[in-house]
Amino acid sequence: MRVPPEMFRFTTGERAELYVAILHAFGEANERLETALGLDDVRARLRSIGWLDPVDDKDLTEALASLRGWRLLDVTQNHAENYRTADEYERRNVQYSLTKQGEAALAGVAHAMGVLASTGALQTAVLDAIADRLGELAANLGDPAAPDRRVFSALVELEGHLEALRGNTKQFNGELQRLLRAEGADQDTFREVKAATVAYLQEFTTNLEQRTHAIANRIALVEGHGIALLHHRALIGAELPPTAGEGTDLAWLELRRARWEGLRAWFLPVDGSTPRAEQLFAVARRAIIALLQVLDRITESRRRSTSAAADFRELARWFAAAPSEDDLHLLWSTAFGLGSARHAHLGHADPELVSSSARWVDAPPVEVSALLRSAGRTERFSRTGRVRDVAEVKAVRAERARAERAALNAAWDRLDTGGGIRISRFAHLEHEVLERLLDLLGRALGTAPDQHGVHRSTTGDGRVEILLTPPEEHREQAVIQTPRGTFTSLDYDVEIRTPGARPRRAAGGGAAG
C-alpha cells in the first residue's frame, strides 16, 4: 500500500488546523451537494463548522493554494456568472473543489479521529446479523422471482457487518493488550475494569462456536447457488452509474469477490485452515486466563502484608532513626526477643562438688524456678510482714457502735410523745435529738395528708412512726431551745410512736423534760 507523499501534509505545520478546517468545510459542503466554493463561500463555511479565528484574504488564499499544491483541491473558473467589476470577477470567478485525493485525505482523517474516539467491542449481535444476511441471500438466490435489488442490499449489509466485525475485533484486541499492560493504574479501578472485561469475554464466548458453525453452514448454502450468480444479481441490483471506462463493473465485482474471500477466511477457509473466528475464541480464552492471573496477583499482593526483606529494611530505618543507645537496645529486644540467658547466674547448691573445669554438659543440672521461666524474675525470700493486731480497732468500733445505738435509742425515747402533743411542748432539746425530730418532720411533711389532714410517715427501719397535724389558725409558733441556738416553726400537733419502746409517761410530761 503506497500513500501519495503529499496526501497528509496538511495535518502538520503551523497552519495544520486551518488546513483541516478548510477540508472539513469542503466536506460539509459536499454533504449539502455543493461541489465548488468561492473564497467568500469558504470563509462562510469555516464559521459554520466552528472556526472563529479571523482569517484575512491573503492567509486564506495561501492556504487554499497550499492545498491545491498538495493535490487536495482543484481550481475551476465560473464562467456562468455575471461580474460587474474586475474585483468581483477576481473574487467570484475562481472556485475550489475537493479532488479525489482530497476526499480520501479528509476521509482518512475522519476515520483516524473516529478510531481514536471509539473502543472495540465483541458483539454477538454482529455474528447473528451476518448469519441472518447469509440466510436472506440464500433465500433470494433460491427464488428467481426475488428482486436483484434485494440481493444487492443483503450483500452490502453482509459486507458492512463483516467489516464491523473485523474493525471491532482489531480495536478490542488492541484495547485488551493495553489493558494487560496497564499496571500503573489505580488498583481498584484496574481490578474493576479487568473483572468486567473477563465477564464480557465470558459472555461473548458463550455459544460462539454454535454461531460460527451456523454462519459456515449458510456460507456453504449460498455457495451452493453459485457465487457468480450472487455477484451477477447483486451487480444488476446495484445499478452502477455509467462511466467513461469499461472496468467499473469488473472492479466492483473484484471487490465483492475479495470481500467474500474475507468472509470465508473468517468462518470457512478455502484451504481448510483454522477459521479466524476460532482464533478469536482462542484469543478471548487466553485473555480471560491472563486477566484472571493478573487479578489473582492483585489479590495476593493485597493479602501479603509485607515480605521479610521489606521488614528488615523498615527495621533498619528504625535503627537509623533511634535517638540513643538505650533505644537501640530496646528496639533490639522488642524486635528479636534475644538477650542473655536468664539462668546464667544460677549456680549449684554446693559449688565445691562441681569442678570449675567440668564441661557444662557434664555438670549437674541447676534447678530453675517457675517464676524465672515465666516472668524472668528471681524469687527473693524475706521475713514475713508483721500482721496488724485489729482487736483494739474492733473493740473501739464496737464501743462506738454501742454508743451510737444508745444515743439513738435515747433520742427516740426522748421524742416518744406517748400521744398527741404540740411541738412547742418540747421546749428544750439536745442538738442531736433536734436533728432526729427534724428528720421525722421532714418525712411526715413529704407525704400527702389523709382525709383528716394528718401526715403519716415512718423511719427507714420502721421503728418510729410520726403523725403530724397542721396547727389551727392564730396559733403561736413553737420555739425550741438547743445548745446551739433556737428552733422556730409552726406549732404542729405531733404524735411520735416508737413500737417496742419502754412505756412512756404522759405526753405533756415527756415533752417538757
C-alpha positions, 0 to 999 in steps of 0.5 A, a space after each residue: 500500500 503506497 500513500 501519495 507523499 503529499 496526501 497528509 501534509 496538511 495535518 502538520 505545520 503551523 497552519 495544520 488546523 486551518 488546513 483541516 478546517 478548510 477540508 472539513 468545510 469542503 466536506 460539509 459542503 459536499 454533504 449539502 451537494 455543493 461541489 465548488 466554493 468561492 473564497 467568500 463561500 469558504 470563509 462562510 463555511 469555516 464559521 459554520 463548522 466552528 472556526 472563529 479565528 479571523 482569517 484575512 484574504 491573503 492567509 486564506 488564499 495561501 492556504 487554499 493554494 497550499 492545498 491545491 499544491 498538495 493535490 487536495 483541491 482543484 481550481 475551476 473558473 465560473 464562467 456562468 456568472 455575471 461580474 460587474 467589476 474586475 474585483 468581483 470577477 477576481 473574487 467570484 470567478 475562481 472556485 475550489 473543489 475537493 479532488 479525489 485525493 482530497 476526499 480520501 485525505 479528509 476521509 482518512 482523517 475522519 476515520 483516524 479521529 473516529 478510531 481514536 474516539 471509539 473502543 472495540 467491542 465483541 458483539 454477538 449481535 454482529 455474528 447473528 446479523 451476518 448469519 441472518 444476511 447469509 440466510 436472506 441471500 440464500 433465500 433470494 438466490 433460491 427464488 428467481 422471482 426475488 428482486 436483484 435489488 434485494 440481493 444487492 442490499 443483503 450483500 452490502 449489509 453482509 459486507 458492512 457487518 463483516 467489516 464491523 466485525 473485523 474493525 471491532 475485533 482489531 480495536 478490542 484486541 488492541 484495547 485488551 493488550 493495553 489493558 494487560 499492560 496497564 499496571 500503573 493504574 489505580 488498583 481498584 479501578 484496574 481490578 474493576 475494569 479487568 473483572 468486567 472485561 473477563 465477564 464480557 469475554 465470558 459472555 461473548 464466548 458463550 455459544 460462539 462456536 454454535 454461531 460460527 458453525 451456523 454462519 459456515 453452514 449458510 456460507 456453504 448454502 449460498 455457495 451452493 447457488 453459485 457465487 457468480 450468480 450472487 455477484 451477477 444479481 447483486 451487480 444488476 441490483 446495484 445499478 452502477 452509474 455509467 462511466 467513461 471506462 469499461 472496468 467499473 463493473 469488473 472492479 466492483 465485482 473484484 471487490 465483492 469477490 475479495 470481500 467474500 474471500 474475507 468472509 470465508 477466511 473468517 468462518 470457512 477457509 478455502 484451504 481448510 485452515 483454522 477459521 479466524 473466528 476460532 482464533 478469536 475464541 482462542 484469543 478471548 480464552 487466553 485473555 480471560 486466563 491472563 486477566 484472571 492471573 493478573 487479578 489473582 496477583 492483585 489479590 495476593 499482593 493485597 493479602 501479603 502484608 509485607 515480605 521479610 526483606 521489606 521488614 528488615 529494611 523498615 527495621 533498619 530505618 528504625 535503627 537509623 532513626 533511634 535517638 540513643 543507645 538505650 533505644 537501640 537496645 530496646 528496639 533490639 529486644 522488642 524486635 528479636 526477643 534475644 538477650 542473655 540467658 536468664 539462668 546464667 547466674 544460677 549456680 549449684 547448691 554446693 559449688 565445691 562438688 562441681 569442678 570449675 573445669 567440668 564441661 557444662 554438659 557434664 555438670 549437674 543440672 541447676 534447678 530453675 524456678 517457675 517464676 524465672 521461666 515465666 516472668 524472668 524474675 528471681 524469687 527473693 525470700 524475706 521475713 514475713 510482714 508483721 500482721 496488724 493486731 485489729 482487736 483494739 480497732 474492733 473493740 473501739 468500733 464496737 464501743 462506738 457502735 454501742 454508743 451510737 445505738 444508745 444515743 439513738 435509742 435515747 433520742 427516740 425515747 426522748 421524742 416518744 410523745 406517748 400521744 398527741 402533743 404540740 411541738 412547742 411542748 418540747 421546749 428544750 432539746 439536745 442538738 442531736 435529738 433536734 436533728 432526729 425530730 427534724 428528720 421525722 418532720 421532714 418525712 411526715 411533711 413529704 407525704 400527702 395528708 389523709 382525709 383528716 389532714 394528718 401526715 403519716 410517715 415512718 423511719 427507714 427501719 420502721 421503728 418510729 412512726 410520726 403523725 403530724 397535724 397542721 396547727 389551727 389558725 392564730 396559733 403561736 409558733 413553737 420555739 425550741 431551745 438547743 445548745 446551739 441556738 433556737 428552733 422556730 416553726 409552726 406549732 404542729 400537733 405531733 404524735 411520735 410512736 416508737 413500737 417496742 419502746 419502754 412505756 412512756 409517761 404522759 405526753 405533756 410530761 415527756 415533752 417538757 423534760 
